[in-house]
Amino acid sequence: MLGKWNKKDPGNMQFKSLIPATASGGGMSASLYGVKQGNNASRSIDQGLIWAVLALLFLGLVMVYSATVALPDSTKYASYQTTHFLVRHAFSIAVAFAAAFCVFQIPMKTWQELAPLVFLCCIALLVLVLIPGIGKEVNGARRWLSLYVLNIQPSELMKMCAIIYAADYTVRKQAYMQRFGKVLFPMFVAMFLVGMLLLLEPDMGAFIVIVTVVFGILFLGGINARVFFGVLLALSAAFALLIAFSDYRRARLLAYLDPWEGDNALNKAYQLSHSLIAFGRGEVLGVGLGGSVEKLHYLPEAHTDFLLAVIGEELGFIGVTIVILLFLYIVKRCFAIGAQAIALERTFSGLVAKGVGIWIAVQCFINMGVNLGVLPTKGLTLPLMSYGGSAILVTCAALALVLRIDFENRTMMRGGAA
């Protein structure tokens, strides 16, 4: 966290930004934030972060194949080959690598200059996807733009664009972080517009993630505490009203509270009950790779939203723990790289890196919570692992931004210019 409580004036409680006015220097900042100079500084990029990402991508590819190998036995996928989803997922990873390579080539200074334009272009895509004949509708939701070889989901792009815009916005408004009218109100209006467009698709899960990440970045930037928590309560109330006045969302919540009740287990809590059965069957070591029973047309969306349940059944508690630890490592590195950037007076870059860390942490928490029955069912994929081209592409691109930030940090620590 980049904020502290202001102890001198309890009546005017606020977060004090720790964004430094002057850099503390390469050596000092390196030791302070855990980035060693010696051998690590001689490398141009964070090797550990790359290997963790590759490990999750490879494991995801294997588990997507395992979760979909039996799908052609059903009527819906009867015309598909057993390797259909494997090939498409591998293709999505290849496209994601290409996109990540391109993103890495662009300096963070350029991203900061383009931040407002990038955000506006993404809003335009959110509008475009709602137009009949342009947006592609699947299962009653209009969330995709077809590019023939790949379907693009603008809501996924908005997650990355919102991080870039919020980081730039926080830097530009740093002098006014304690004033509601100057900082929070304009961002509140922007998030309201994004929210309305996402709820029309509908995609409430993406909206929750985006709002959490954006206001998390503002929190790190040092906004007024009372105003921040006031907005947080208002947003919580808004989400509660969205659930209360939506029949299917309310039904999902009630089913989540008692998934084993007869009607719930066969309807709204069907996915959750079978997900819990999968984890129960996996126990500690799992039933073995490919041995899942729940993926055999019992657990819907096993290759997307509920991939973790298949991992739990086939690889057991050990497999799920490894996945969680890999994600924890990635989030930790995002925050460490962000802290290093801020220590080097690269505030925008630091907030972007930490924003990516918040995004991955929040989305993993929600997806895992849903799979384990801790949270109500919500359609959010497991980053880097679940089947879905847009999600993998955007997540890899966002992590490429973090690697770019780390590259520029190391360049500056060696005396070069970022």
C-alpha positions in Angstrom: 0.0 0.0 0.0 1.3 3.5 -0.9 -0.8 5.2 1.8 -0.5 5.9 5.5 -2.8 7.2 8.1 -2.2 10.8 8.9 -1.5 10.7 12.6 -1.3 14.4 13.2 -4.9 15.3 12.5 -7.4 12.5 13.4 -10.3 14.8 12.5 -9.1 14.9 8.9 -8.3 11.3 8.4 -6.7 10.7 5.0 -4.2 8.6 3.2 -0.9 10.1 2.7 0.7 9.2 -0.6 4.2 7.6 -0.2 5.0 8.5 -3.8 8.5 10.0 -3.2 9.3 13.6 -4.3 12.9 12.5 -5.0 14.3 9.1 -5.9 16.2 7.3 -3.2 18.8 6.1 -5.6 19.5 2.8 -7.3 21.4 1.0 -4.5 19.1 2.1 -1.7 15.9 1.4 -3.5 17.2 -1.9 -4.7 17.9 -3.2 -1.2 14.7 -1.6 0.2 12.3 -3.4 -2.3 14.2 -6.7 -2.6 15.7 -6.2 -6.1 19.3 -7.2 -5.7 21.9 -5.5 -7.8 24.7 -8.1 -8.3 23.7 -10.9 -10.6 20.0 -10.0 -10.8 20.7 -6.4 -11.9 22.9 -7.8 -14.7 19.8 -9.5 -16.2 17.5 -7.4 -18.3 14.2 -9.0 -17.3 12.6 -10.8 -14.3 13.3 -14.5 -15.1 11.3 -15.8 -12.2 8.2 -14.0 -13.3 8.5 -15.4 -16.8 8.9 -19.0 -15.6 5.9 -18.7 -13.3 3.8 -17.4 -16.2 5.0 -20.1 -18.5 4.3 -22.8 -15.9 0.7 -21.6 -15.5 0.2 -21.4 -19.3 1.6 -24.9 -19.9 -0.4 -26.4 -17.0 -3.5 -24.6 -18.3 -3.0 -26.0 -21.8 -2.8 -29.5 -20.4 -5.8 -29.1 -18.1 -7.9 -27.5 -20.9 -7.2 -30.6 -23.0 -8.0 -32.9 -20.2 -11.3 -31.0 -19.4 -12.4 -31.0 -23.1 -11.2 -34.4 -24.5 -14.6 -35.9 -23.9 -16.8 -33.0 -25.0 -17.2 -34.4 -28.6 -19.3 -37.2 -27.1 -22.1 -34.8 -26.4 -24.6 -33.6 -29.0 -23.6 -30.0 -28.8 -19.9 -30.7 -29.7 -20.5 -33.9 -31.8 -18.9 -32.3 -34.9 -15.7 -31.3 -33.0 -12.5 -33.3 -32.9 -11.1 -34.4 -29.5 -8.2 -31.9 -30.0 -10.4 -29.0 -31.1 -10.1 -27.0 -27.9 -6.4 -28.0 -27.4 -5.5 -26.6 -30.8 -7.5 -23.4 -30.4 -6.1 -22.9 -26.9 -2.6 -23.4 -28.2 -3.3 -20.9 -31.0 -4.6 -18.4 -28.4 -1.4 -18.7 -26.4 0.7 -18.2 -29.6 -1.3 -15.0 -30.4 -0.9 -13.9 -26.8 2.9 -14.3 -27.0 3.0 -12.2 -30.2 0.8 -9.5 -28.5 3.0 -9.6 -25.4 6.1 -9.2 -27.5 4.6 -6.1 -29.2 3.5 -4.6 -25.9 6.9 -5.1 -24.4 8.5 -3.0 -27.2 6.6 0.1 -26.3 8.1 2.4 -23.7 6.0 3.2 -20.6 6.3 6.8 -21.4 4.4 6.2 -24.6 1.7 4.2 -22.8 1.3 7.1 -20.4 0.9 9.6 -23.3 -1.7 7.4 -25.0 -3.6 6.4 -21.8 -6.7 8.7 -22.3 -6.9 7.7 -26.0 -6.6 4.0 -25.2 -9.4 4.3 -22.6 -11.7 6.1 -25.1 -11.0 3.5 -27.8 -11.9 0.7 -25.4 -15.2 2.4 -24.5 -15.9 2.7 -28.2 -15.4 -1.1 -28.5 -17.8 -1.6 -25.5 -20.4 0.3 -27.4 -19.7 -1.5 -30.7 -20.2 -4.9 -29.2 -23.8 -4.0 -28.2 -24.8 -3.2 -31.8 -26.8 -6.1 -33.3 -25.1 -7.6 -36.2 -21.6 -6.5 -35.0 -21.5 -7.9 -31.5 -21.5 -11.7 -31.3 -24.1 -13.2 -28.9 -23.4 -16.5 -27.0 -25.8 -17.9 -24.4 -27.8 -14.7 -24.2 -24.8 -12.5 -23.6 -23.4 -10.1 -26.2 -19.7 -9.8 -25.3 -17.6 -10.6 -28.4 -16.4 -9.0 -31.6 -15.6 -11.7 -34.2 -12.3 -11.3 -36.1 -12.9 -14.7 -37.8 -9.7 -16.3 -36.5 -10.3 -15.0 -33.0 -13.1 -13.5 -30.9 -12.2 -10.4 -29.0 -13.9 -9.6 -25.8 -13.8 -5.8 -25.2 -14.5 -6.2 -21.5 -11.2 -8.1 -21.1 -9.4 -5.3 -23.0 -11.0 -2.8 -20.6 -9.4 -4.4 -17.6 -5.9 -3.5 -19.0 -7.0 -0.2 -20.4 -8.6 0.9 -17.1 -5.3 0.1 -15.3 -3.3 2.3 -17.7 -5.9 5.1 -17.5 -6.3 5.0 -13.7 -2.5 5.1 -13.2 -2.1 8.1 -15.5 -5.2 9.8 -14.0 -3.7 9.3 -10.5 -0.4 10.9 -11.5 -2.1 13.8 -13.2 -4.4 14.5 -10.2 -1.7 13.9 -7.5 -2.0 17.5 -6.2 -5.7 17.1 -5.7 -5.9 13.6 -4.1 -7.8 14.9 -1.0 -10.6 16.7 -3.0 -13.7 14.7 -4.1 -14.7 17.0 -6.9 -11.3 17.0 -8.5 -10.4 13.3 -8.3 -13.1 10.8 -7.3 -16.1 12.4 -9.0 -14.7 12.4 -12.6 -13.5 8.8 -12.1 -16.8 7.8 -10.6 -18.5 9.1 -13.7 -16.1 7.2 -16.0 -16.7 4.0 -14.1 -20.4 4.6 -14.1 -20.3 4.8 -18.0 -18.1 1.6 -18.2 -20.5 -0.1 -15.8 -23.6 0.7 -17.7 -22.0 -0.7 -20.9 -20.8 -3.9 -19.2 -24.1 -4.5 -17.5 -25.9 -4.2 -20.9 -23.8 -7.2 -22.2 -24.3 -8.3 -19.3 -20.9 -8.9 -17.7 -21.1 -8.0 -14.0 -18.0 -10.0 -13.1 -15.8 -7.9 -15.4 -17.3 -4.7 -13.9 -16.5 -5.8 -10.3 -12.9 -6.5 -11.3 -12.4 -3.2 -13.1 -14.0 -1.1 -10.4 -11.9 -2.9 -7.7 -8.7 -2.4 -9.6 -9.3 1.3 -10.5 -10.2 2.3 -7.0 -7.3 0.2 -5.7 -4.9 2.3 -7.8 -6.5 5.5 -6.4 -6.1 4.1 -2.9 -2.4 3.5 -3.6 -2.1 7.0 -4.9 -3.2 8.4 -1.5 -6.8 9.6 -1.8 -8.8 11.0 1.2 -9.7 8.0 3.4 -13.2 9.2 4.3 -14.1 9.9 0.8 -12.6 6.6 -0.4 -14.5 4.5 2.1 -17.7 6.5 1.4 -17.4 5.6 -2.3 -16.6 2.0 -1.3 -19.8 1.8 0.7 -21.8 3.4 -2.1 -20.5 0.9 -4.6 -21.2 -2.0 -2.3 -24.8 -0.7 -1.9 -25.1 -0.4 -5.7 -23.9 -4.0 -6.2 -26.3 -5.1 -3.6 -29.2 -3.4 -5.4 -28.1 -4.9 -8.7 -28.5 -8.3 -7.1 -31.7 -7.5 -5.3 -33.5 -6.3 -8.4 -32.2 -9.0 -10.7 -34.1 -12.3 -10.5 -31.3 -14.5 -11.9 -28.6 -12.8 -9.7 -30.8 -13.1 -6.6 -31.5 -16.8 -7.4 -27.8 -17.5 -7.8 -27.1 -15.9 -4.4 -29.8 -17.8 -2.6 -28.6 -21.1 -4.3 -25.1 -20.4 -3.2 -26.2 -20.1 0.4 -27.6 -23.7 0.3 -26.2 -25.5 -2.8 -27.3 -29.0 -1.6 -31.0 -28.2 -1.3 -32.8 -30.4 -3.8 -34.0 -27.7 -6.2 -30.8 -25.7 -6.0 -28.6 -28.7 -6.6 -30.4 -29.4 -9.9 -30.7 -25.8 -11.0 -28.9 -22.6 -10.0 -26.4 -24.4 -7.8 -25.8 -27.2 -10.3 -22.3 -26.1 -11.2 -21.3 -25.3 -7.6 -22.5 -28.7 -6.3 -20.6 -30.6 -9.0 -17.5 -28.4 -8.5 -17.5 -29.3 -4.8 -18.0 -33.0 -5.7 -14.9 -32.7 -7.9 -12.8 -31.3 -5.1 -14.0 -34.0 -2.8 -13.0 -36.7 -5.2 -9.6 -35.3 -5.6 -8.6 -35.3 -2.0 -4.9 -34.8 -1.4 -3.2 -36.3 -4.5 -6.0 -36.4 -7.0 -7.4 -39.2 -9.1 -4.7 -38.7 -11.7 -4.4 -36.7 -14.9 -7.2 -37.4 -17.2 -9.2 -39.3 -14.5 -11.8 -36.7 -13.8 -15.4 -37.9 -13.8 -17.0 -34.5 -13.3 -15.7 -33.3 -16.7 -17.7 -36.1 -18.4 -20.7 -33.8 -19.0 -21.5 -33.4 -15.3 -19.7 -30.1 -14.7 -20.7 -27.4 -17.2 -18.0 -25.0 -18.4 -15.3 -27.2 -16.9 -12.7 -25.8 -19.3 -13.5 -22.1 -18.6 -14.9 -20.9 -15.3 -14.5 -24.2 -13.4 -11.1 -25.4 -14.6 -9.8 -25.3 -11.0 -12.4 -27.9 -10.1 -10.9 -30.3 -12.7 -7.4 -29.5 -11.4 -8.6 -30.3 -7.9 -10.1 -33.6 -8.9 -7.2 -34.8 -11.1 -4.2 -33.3 -9.2 -5.8 -33.0 -5.8 -4.9 -30.5 -3.0 -1.2 -30.6 -4.0 -2.0 -29.5 -7.6 -4.4 -26.7 -6.4 -1.8 -25.5 -3.9 0.9 -25.3 -6.6 -1.4 -23.2 -8.8 -2.2 -20.8 -5.9 1.5 -20.5 -5.0 2.4 -19.6 -8.6 -0.2 -16.9 -8.7 0.9 -15.6 -5.3 4.5 -15.4 -6.7 3.3 -13.4 -9.8 1.3 -11.0 -7.7 4.3 -10.5 -5.3 6.6 -9.8 -8.2 4.1 -7.3 -9.7 4.0 -5.4 -6.4 7.8 -5.5 -5.9 8.5 -4.3 -9.5 5.9 -1.5 -8.9 7.5 -0.5 -5.6 10.9 -0.3 -7.3 9.5 1.9 -10.1 8.0 4.3 -7.6 11.3 4.4 -5.7 12.9 5.5 -9.0 10.4 8.3 -9.4 8.5 6.3 -12.1 5.1 6.7 -10.5 2.9 5.9 -13.5 4.9 2.7 -14.1 4.7 1.7 -10.5 1.0 2.1 -10.3 0.5 0.1 -13.5 2.6 -2.8 -12.2 0.7 -2.8 -8.9 -2.6 -2.4 -10.8 -1.8 -5.6 -12.8 -1.0 -7.3 -9.5 -4.4 -6.3 -8.0 -6.2 -7.4 -11.1 -4.7 -10.9 -11.1 -5.2 -11.3 -7.3 -8.8 -10.2 -7.4 -9.8 -12.3 -10.4 -8.0 -15.4 -9.0 -9.7 -14.9 -5.7 -13.1 -14.6 -7.2 -12.6 -17.6 -9.6 -11.2 -19.8 -6.9 -13.8 -18.6 -4.4 -16.6 -19.5 -6.8 -15.1 -23.0 -7.5 -14.7 -23.7 -3.8 -18.2 -22.4 -2.8 -16.8 -19.4 -0.9 -18.4 -16.9 -3.3 -21.6 -17.0 -5.3 -21.3 -18.3 -8.9 -19.9 -15.6 -11.2 -18.5 -16.1 -14.7 -14.9 -15.2 -14.4 -12.1 -17.2 -15.8 -8.9 -18.3 -14.1 -6.1 -16.0 -15.5 -3.6 -17.6 -17.8 -5.2 -21.0 -17.5 -8.9 -21.1 -18.5 -9.9 -21.6 -22.1 -10.5 -18.2 -23.8 -8.5 -16.3 -26.3 -9.2 -12.7 -25.2 -8.5 -13.4 -21.5 -5.2 -15.0 -22.2 -4.2 -12.4 -24.8 -4.9 -9.4 -22.5 -3.4 -11.0 -19.4 -0.2 -11.8 -21.2 -0.1 -8.3 -22.6 -0.6 -6.8 -19.1 2.2 -9.0 -17.7 4.4 -7.8 -20.6 3.8 -4.3 -19.3 5.1 -5.4 -16.0 8.2 -6.9 -17.6 8.7 -3.7 -19.5 8.6 -1.8 -16.3 11.1 -4.1 -14.7 13.3 -3.8 -17.8 13.3 0.0 -17.5 13.9 -0.2 -13.8 17.0 -2.3 -14.3 18.2 0.0 -17.1 17.9 3.0 -14.8 19.7 1.2 -11.9 22.6 0.5 -14.2 22.7 4.3 -15.0 20.8 4.2 -18.3 17.7 6.1 -19.4 14.4 4.3 -19.2 
